Amino acid sequence: MNIALRKLALLEKNMLEREEALKLEGYTSSPVDANFREKITQLMDKVRAI
């Protein structure tokens, strides 16, 4: 289970870094699916609370 949680954390981190990089390049919209990102964030918040 540890590996799955680490991969989710890396996925979340990667999405946030990609969004920041695109904002610096001047893009106004994100190519990352907002719904998917929100689900990952909620899942990681639940795991962190345990």
PyMOL Python script that loads the backbone (N, CA, C, O; Angstrom):
from pymol import cmd

cmd.read_pdbstr("""\
ATOM      1  N   MET A   1       0.824  -1.190   0.000  1.00  0.00           N
ATOM      2  CA  MET A   1       0.000   0.000   0.000  1.00  0.00           C
ATOM      3  C   MET A   1       0.869   1.255   0.000  1.00  0.00           C
ATOM      4  O   MET A   1       0.467   2.285  -0.540  1.00  0.00           O
ATOM      5  N   ASN A   2       2.038   1.180   0.591  1.00  0.00           N
ATOM      6  CA  ASN A   2       2.922   2.328   0.609  1.00  0.00           C
ATOM      7  C   ASN A   2       3.279   2.799  -0.788  1.00  0.00           C
ATOM      8  O   ASN A   2       3.323   4.003  -1.043  1.00  0.00           O
ATOM      9  N   ILE A   3       3.531   1.880  -1.684  1.00  0.00           N
ATOM     10  CA  ILE A   3       3.923   2.243  -3.045  1.00  0.00           C
ATOM     11  C   ILE A   3       2.783   2.979  -3.741  1.00  0.00           C
ATOM     12  O   ILE A   3       3.017   3.959  -4.449  1.00  0.00           O
ATOM     13  N   ALA A   4       1.564   2.517  -3.546  1.00  0.00           N
ATOM     14  CA  ALA A   4       0.415   3.175  -4.169  1.00  0.00           C
ATOM     15  C   ALA A   4       0.256   4.601  -3.647  1.00  0.00           C
ATOM     16  O   ALA A   4      -0.037   5.514  -4.419  1.00  0.00           O
ATOM     17  N   LEU A   5       0.445   4.794  -2.357  1.00  0.00           N
ATOM     18  CA  LEU A   5       0.325   6.135  -1.787  1.00  0.00           C
ATOM     19  C   LEU A   5       1.439   7.046  -2.279  1.00  0.00           C
ATOM     20  O   LEU A   5       1.210   8.227  -2.538  1.00  0.00           O
ATOM     21  N   ARG A   6       2.622   6.513  -2.407  1.00  0.00           N
ATOM     22  CA  ARG A   6       3.739   7.311  -2.924  1.00  0.00           C
ATOM     23  C   ARG A   6       3.484   7.721  -4.366  1.00  0.00           C
ATOM     24  O   ARG A   6       3.762   8.857  -4.748  1.00  0.00           O
ATOM     25  N   LYS A   7       2.961   6.809  -5.159  1.00  0.00           N
ATOM     26  CA  LYS A   7       2.678   7.125  -6.554  1.00  0.00           C
ATOM     27  C   LYS A   7       1.580   8.187  -6.664  1.00  0.00           C
ATOM     28  O   LYS A   7       1.657   9.070  -7.518  1.00  0.00           O
ATOM     29  N   LEU A   8       0.567   8.104  -5.809  1.00  0.00           N
ATOM     30  CA  LEU A   8      -0.473   9.134  -5.806  1.00  0.00           C
ATOM     31  C   LEU A   8       0.103  10.482  -5.400  1.00  0.00           C
ATOM     32  O   LEU A   8      -0.242  11.509  -5.985  1.00  0.00           O
ATOM     33  N   ALA A   9       0.975  10.485  -4.405  1.00  0.00           N
ATOM     34  CA  ALA A   9       1.601  11.733  -3.972  1.00  0.00           C
ATOM     35  C   ALA A   9       2.468  12.321  -5.082  1.00  0.00           C
ATOM     36  O   ALA A   9       2.465  13.533  -5.296  1.00  0.00           O
ATOM     37  N   LEU A  10       3.202  11.474  -5.782  1.00  0.00           N
ATOM     38  CA  LEU A  10       4.018  11.956  -6.897  1.00  0.00           C
ATOM     39  C   LEU A  10       3.154  12.480  -8.037  1.00  0.00           C
ATOM     40  O   LEU A  10       3.502  13.470  -8.682  1.00  0.00           O
ATOM     41  N   LEU A  11       2.030  11.816  -8.284  1.00  0.00           N
ATOM     42  CA  LEU A  11       1.107  12.270  -9.321  1.00  0.00           C
ATOM     43  C   LEU A  11       0.544  13.641  -8.969  1.00  0.00           C
ATOM     44  O   LEU A  11       0.462  14.524  -9.822  1.00  0.00           O
ATOM     45  N   GLU A  12       0.157  13.811  -7.710  1.00  0.00           N
ATOM     46  CA  GLU A  12      -0.379  15.094  -7.254  1.00  0.00           C
ATOM     47  C   GLU A  12       0.683  16.183  -7.391  1.00  0.00           C
ATOM     48  O   GLU A  12       0.395  17.279  -7.874  1.00  0.00           O
ATOM     49  N   LYS A  13       1.895  15.885  -6.972  1.00  0.00           N
ATOM     50  CA  LYS A  13       2.994  16.843  -7.058  1.00  0.00           C
ATOM     51  C   LYS A  13       3.286  17.198  -8.506  1.00  0.00           C
ATOM     52  O   LYS A  13       3.502  18.367  -8.828  1.00  0.00           O
ATOM     53  N   ASN A  14       3.294  16.207  -9.378  1.00  0.00           N
ATOM     54  CA  ASN A  14       3.568  16.429 -10.793  1.00  0.00           C
ATOM     55  C   ASN A  14       2.510  17.337 -11.422  1.00  0.00           C
ATOM     56  O   ASN A  14       2.842  18.228 -12.203  1.00  0.00           O
ATOM     57  N   MET A  15       1.252  17.116 -11.088  1.00  0.00           N
ATOM     58  CA  MET A  15       0.175  17.947 -11.645  1.00  0.00           C
ATOM     59  C   MET A  15       0.323  19.390 -11.189  1.00  0.00           C
ATOM     60  O   MET A  15       0.151  20.312 -11.986  1.00  0.00           O
ATOM     61  N   LEU A  16       0.643  19.594  -9.907  1.00  0.00           N
ATOM     62  CA  LEU A  16       0.808  20.955  -9.397  1.00  0.00           C
ATOM     63  C   LEU A  16       2.000  21.655 -10.043  1.00  0.00           C
ATOM     64  O   LEU A  16       1.918  22.835 -10.384  1.00  0.00           O
ATOM     65  N   GLU A  17       3.102  20.934 -10.211  1.00  0.00           N
ATOM     66  CA  GLU A  17       4.279  21.520 -10.854  1.00  0.00           C
ATOM     67  C   GLU A  17       4.000  21.874 -12.307  1.00  0.00           C
ATOM     68  O   GLU A  17       4.438  22.917 -12.792  1.00  0.00           O
ATOM     69  N   ARG A  18       3.276  21.009 -12.999  1.00  0.00           N
ATOM     70  CA  ARG A  18       2.951  21.270 -14.401  1.00  0.00           C
ATOM     71  C   ARG A  18       2.069  22.509 -14.530  1.00  0.00           C
ATOM     72  O   ARG A  18       2.265  23.320 -15.435  1.00  0.00           O
ATOM     73  N   GLU A  19       1.093  22.657 -13.623  1.00  0.00           N
ATOM     74  CA  GLU A  19       0.231  23.835 -13.653  1.00  0.00           C
ATOM     75  C   GLU A  19       1.021  25.107 -13.393  1.00  0.00           C
ATOM     76  O   GLU A  19       0.802  26.119 -14.060  1.00  0.00           O
ATOM     77  N   GLU A  20       1.942  25.070 -12.426  1.00  0.00           N
ATOM     78  CA  GLU A  20       2.765  26.235 -12.127  1.00  0.00           C
ATOM     79  C   GLU A  20       3.644  26.614 -13.319  1.00  0.00           C
ATOM     80  O   GLU A  20       3.782  27.792 -13.649  1.00  0.00           O
ATOM     81  N   ALA A  21       4.231  25.614 -13.957  1.00  0.00           N
ATOM     82  CA  ALA A  21       5.085  25.869 -15.111  1.00  0.00           C
ATOM     83  C   ALA A  21       4.280  26.504 -16.248  1.00  0.00           C
ATOM     84  O   ALA A  21       4.760  27.415 -16.923  1.00  0.00           O
ATOM     85  N   LEU A  22       3.071  26.022 -16.452  1.00  0.00           N
ATOM     86  CA  LEU A  22       2.243  26.582 -17.516  1.00  0.00           C
ATOM     87  C   LEU A  22       1.792  28.001 -17.191  1.00  0.00           C
ATOM     88  O   LEU A  22       1.673  28.834 -18.090  1.00  0.00           O
ATOM     89  N   LYS A  23       1.539  28.286 -15.909  1.00  0.00           N
ATOM     90  CA  LYS A  23       1.177  29.657 -15.522  1.00  0.00           C
ATOM     91  C   LYS A  23       2.335  30.601 -15.791  1.00  0.00           C
ATOM     92  O   LYS A  23       2.126  31.727 -16.242  1.00  0.00           O
ATOM     93  N   LEU A  24       3.565  30.149 -15.516  1.00  0.00           N
ATOM     94  CA  LEU A  24       4.735  30.984 -15.771  1.00  0.00           C
ATOM     95  C   LEU A  24       4.944  31.228 -17.262  1.00  0.00           C
ATOM     96  O   LEU A  24       5.478  32.264 -17.658  1.00  0.00           O
ATOM     97  N   GLU A  25       4.522  30.276 -18.081  1.00  0.00           N
ATOM     98  CA  GLU A  25       4.640  30.435 -19.526  1.00  0.00           C
ATOM     99  C   GLU A  25       3.535  31.314 -20.095  1.00  0.00           C
ATOM    100  O   GLU A  25       3.599  31.709 -21.259  1.00  0.00           O
ATOM    101  N   GLY A  26       2.529  31.621 -19.296  1.00  0.00           N
ATOM    102  CA  GLY A  26       1.491  32.545 -19.735  1.00  0.00           C
ATOM    103  C   GLY A  26       0.160  31.915 -20.082  1.00  0.00           C
ATOM    104  O   GLY A  26      -0.746  32.609 -20.544  1.00  0.00           O
ATOM    105  N   TYR A  27       0.021  30.625 -19.873  1.00  0.00           N
ATOM    106  CA  TYR A  27      -1.261  29.983 -20.148  1.00  0.00           C
ATOM    107  C   TYR A  27      -2.267  30.344 -19.060  1.00  0.00           C
ATOM    108  O   TYR A  27      -1.912  30.460 -17.887  1.00  0.00           O
ATOM    109  N   THR A  28      -3.525  30.521 -19.460  1.00  0.00           N
ATOM    110  CA  THR A  28      -4.553  30.867 -18.488  1.00  0.00           C
ATOM    111  C   THR A  28      -5.385  29.659 -18.075  1.00  0.00           C
ATOM    112  O   THR A  28      -5.953  29.642 -16.983  1.00  0.00           O
ATOM    113  N   SER A  29      -5.461  28.655 -18.935  1.00  0.00           N
ATOM    114  CA  SER A  29      -6.227  27.458 -18.595  1.00  0.00           C
ATOM    115  C   SER A  29      -5.270  26.287 -18.419  1.00  0.00           C
ATOM    116  O   SER A  29      -4.180  26.260 -18.992  1.00  0.00           O
ATOM    117  N   SER A  30      -5.698  25.330 -17.622  1.00  0.00           N
ATOM    118  CA  SER A  30      -4.860  24.189 -17.306  1.00  0.00           C
ATOM    119  C   SER A  30      -5.242  22.989 -18.163  1.00  0.00           C
ATOM    120  O   SER A  30      -6.428  22.692 -18.305  1.00  0.00           O
ATOM    121  N   PRO A  31      -4.259  22.290 -18.738  1.00  0.00           N
ATOM    122  CA  PRO A  31      -4.578  21.089 -19.510  1.00  0.00           C
ATOM    123  C   PRO A  31      -4.903  19.892 -18.622  1.00  0.00           C
ATOM    124  O   PRO A  31      -5.418  18.881 -19.101  1.00  0.00           O
ATOM    125  N   VAL A  32      -4.603  20.006 -17.325  1.00  0.00           N
ATOM    126  CA  VAL A  32      -4.881  18.926 -16.386  1.00  0.00           C
ATOM    127  C   VAL A  32      -6.370  18.959 -16.056  1.00  0.00           C
ATOM    128  O   VAL A  32      -6.930  20.016 -15.764  1.00  0.00           O
ATOM    129  N   ASP A  33      -6.997  17.801 -16.105  1.00  0.00           N
ATOM    130  CA  ASP A  33      -8.419  17.705 -15.807  1.00  0.00           C
ATOM    131  C   ASP A  33      -8.658  18.122 -14.356  1.00  0.00           C
ATOM    132  O   ASP A  33      -8.133  17.495 -13.436  1.00  0.00           O
ATOM    133  N   ALA A  34      -9.444  19.170 -14.150  1.00  0.00           N
ATOM    134  CA  ALA A  34      -9.680  19.711 -12.814  1.00  0.00           C
ATOM    135  C   ALA A  34     -10.400  18.706 -11.922  1.00  0.00           C
ATOM    136  O   ALA A  34     -10.104  18.611 -10.731  1.00  0.00           O
ATOM    137  N   ASN A  35     -11.336  17.961 -12.486  1.00  0.00           N
ATOM    138  CA  ASN A  35     -12.087  16.975 -11.714  1.00  0.00           C
ATOM    139  C   ASN A  35     -11.162  15.863 -11.223  1.00  0.00           C
ATOM    140  O   ASN A  35     -11.251  15.444 -10.069  1.00  0.00           O
ATOM    141  N   PHE A  36     -10.280  15.388 -12.092  1.00  0.00           N
ATOM    142  CA  PHE A  36      -9.323  14.348 -11.728  1.00  0.00           C
ATOM    143  C   PHE A  36      -8.375  14.852 -10.641  1.00  0.00           C
ATOM    144  O   PHE A  36      -8.101  14.143  -9.673  1.00  0.00           O
ATOM    145  N   ARG A  37      -7.877  16.077 -10.805  1.00  0.00           N
ATOM    146  CA  ARG A  37      -6.974  16.663  -9.818  1.00  0.00           C
ATOM    147  C   ARG A  37      -7.661  16.799  -8.464  1.00  0.00           C
ATOM    148  O   ARG A  37      -7.049  16.540  -7.428  1.00  0.00           O
ATOM    149  N   GLU A  38      -8.906  17.197  -8.467  1.00  0.00           N
ATOM    150  CA  GLU A  38      -9.667  17.355  -7.220  1.00  0.00           C
ATOM    151  C   GLU A  38      -9.860  16.010  -6.520  1.00  0.00           C
ATOM    152  O   GLU A  38      -9.754  15.926  -5.296  1.00  0.00           O
ATOM    153  N   LYS A  39     -10.139  14.968  -7.285  1.00  0.00           N
ATOM    154  CA  LYS A  39     -10.317  13.638  -6.695  1.00  0.00           C
ATOM    155  C   LYS A  39      -9.021  13.145  -6.062  1.00  0.00           C
ATOM    156  O   LYS A  39      -9.040  12.583  -4.966  1.00  0.00           O
ATOM    157  N   ILE A  40      -7.900  13.350  -6.742  1.00  0.00           N
ATOM    158  CA  ILE A  40      -6.603  12.944  -6.201  1.00  0.00           C
ATOM    159  C   ILE A  40      -6.308  13.715  -4.913  1.00  0.00           C
ATOM    160  O   ILE A  40      -5.847  13.136  -3.930  1.00  0.00           O
ATOM    161  N   THR A  41      -6.573  15.011  -4.924  1.00  0.00           N
ATOM    162  CA  THR A  41      -6.322  15.840  -3.742  1.00  0.00           C
ATOM    163  C   THR A  41      -7.188  15.394  -2.571  1.00  0.00           C
ATOM    164  O   THR A  41      -6.700  15.304  -1.444  1.00  0.00           O
ATOM    165  N   GLN A  42      -8.460  15.117  -2.819  1.00  0.00           N
ATOM    166  CA  GLN A  42      -9.346  14.655  -1.749  1.00  0.00           C
ATOM    167  C   GLN A  42      -8.892  13.321  -1.187  1.00  0.00           C
ATOM    168  O   GLN A  42      -8.914  13.112   0.026  1.00  0.00           O
ATOM    169  N   LEU A  43      -8.485  12.428  -2.058  1.00  0.00           N
ATOM    170  CA  LEU A  43      -8.004  11.122  -1.623  1.00  0.00           C
ATOM    171  C   LEU A  43      -6.751  11.261  -0.770  1.00  0.00           C
ATOM    172  O   LEU A  43      -6.638  10.612   0.270  1.00  0.00           O
ATOM    173  N   MET A  44      -5.823  12.087  -1.188  1.00  0.00           N
ATOM    174  CA  MET A  44      -4.600  12.290  -0.416  1.00  0.00           C
ATOM    175  C   MET A  44      -4.886  12.974   0.914  1.00  0.00           C
ATOM    176  O   MET A  44      -4.230  12.678   1.912  1.00  0.00           O
ATOM    177  N   ASP A  45      -5.855  13.882   0.941  1.00  0.00           N
ATOM    178  CA  ASP A  45      -6.246  14.512   2.216  1.00  0.00           C
ATOM    179  C   ASP A  45      -6.813  13.486   3.187  1.00  0.00           C
ATOM    180  O   ASP A  45      -6.530  13.538   4.384  1.00  0.00           O
ATOM    181  N   LYS A  46      -7.612  12.554   2.675  1.00  0.00           N
ATOM    182  CA  LYS A  46      -8.158  11.505   3.523  1.00  0.00           C
ATOM    183  C   LYS A  46      -7.057  10.623   4.087  1.00  0.00           C
ATOM    184  O   LYS A  46      -7.087  10.251   5.260  1.00  0.00           O
ATOM    185  N   VAL A  47      -6.091  10.294   3.252  1.00  0.00           N
ATOM    186  CA  VAL A  47      -4.985   9.431   3.672  1.00  0.00           C
ATOM    187  C   VAL A  47      -4.121  10.151   4.699  1.00  0.00           C
ATOM    188  O   VAL A  47      -3.671   9.540   5.669  1.00  0.00           O
ATOM    189  N   ARG A  48      -3.890  11.426   4.498  1.00  0.00           N
ATOM    190  CA  ARG A  48      -3.065  12.199   5.441  1.00  0.00           C
ATOM    191  C   ARG A  48      -3.741  12.319   6.806  1.00  0.00           C
ATOM    192  O   ARG A  48      -3.067  12.412   7.832  1.00  0.00           O
ATOM    193  N   ALA A  49      -5.067  12.316   6.813  1.00  0.00           N
ATOM    194  CA  ALA A  49      -5.807  12.458   8.068  1.00  0.00           C
ATOM    195  C   ALA A  49      -5.758  11.180   8.913  1.00  0.00           C
ATOM    196  O   ALA A  49      -5.929  11.230  10.131  1.00  0.00           O
ATOM    197  N   ILE A  50      -5.529  10.058   8.271  1.00  0.00           N
ATOM    198  CA  ILE A  50      -5.506   8.778   8.999  1.00  0.00           C
ATOM    199  C   ILE A  50      -4.270   8.615   9.787  1.00  0.00           C
ATOM    200  O   ILE A  50      -4.094   7.596  10.455  1.00  0.00           O
TER     201      ILE A  50
END
""", "prot")
cmd.dss("prot")
cmd.show_as("cartoon", "prot")
cmd.util.cbc("prot")
cmd.orient("prot")
